[in-house]
Amino acid sequence: MLSIRLDHSIEHQLSRLAQQKQTSKSKIIKEALTYYFEMMKQESKSKTPYELV
């Protein structure tokens, strides 16, 4: 289990999106983190060994 603090603006946007998609805030956050990790993985693959240091 994980607990995070969000500022009011982000919390509001997250709540609105969850209502629009009729899903949970947790699911949206999980999907966002999965997407972020995949983008970071792709970014690290595109860098040269010199850039990674």
C-alpha positions in Angstrom: 0.0 0.0 0.0 1.1 3.5 -0.8 -0.1 6.9 0.3 0.7 10.2 -1.5 -0.2 13.8 -1.0 -1.5 15.8 -3.9 -2.0 19.5 -4.1 -5.6 20.6 -4.4 -5.4 21.3 -8.2 -4.1 17.8 -9.1 -6.6 16.1 -6.7 -9.4 18.0 -8.3 -8.3 17.1 -11.9 -7.9 13.4 -10.8 -11.3 13.3 -9.3 -12.9 14.9 -12.4 -11.1 12.4 -14.7 -12.2 9.5 -12.5 -15.8 10.6 -12.7 -15.6 11.1 -16.4 -14.1 7.7 -17.1 -16.2 6.1 -14.4 -13.2 4.5 -12.8 -11.2 4.8 -9.6 -8.5 7.3 -8.9 -6.2 4.4 -8.0 -6.6 2.9 -11.5 -5.8 6.2 -13.2 -2.7 6.6 -11.1 -1.6 3.0 -11.8 -2.0 3.5 -15.5 -0.2 6.8 -15.4 2.8 5.3 -13.5 2.9 2.3 -15.9 3.0 4.8 -18.8 5.7 6.9 -17.2 7.9 3.9 -16.4 7.6 2.6 -20.0 8.5 6.1 -21.3 11.6 6.2 -19.0 12.6 2.7 -20.2 12.3 3.8 -23.9 14.2 7.0 -23.1 17.1 5.2 -21.5 17.3 2.8 -24.5 17.7 5.7 -26.9 20.6 7.3 -25.0 24.2 6.5 -25.8 26.3 5.0 -23.0 28.0 8.4 -22.6 24.7 10.1 -21.9 23.8 7.6 -19.3 26.8 8.4 -17.1 
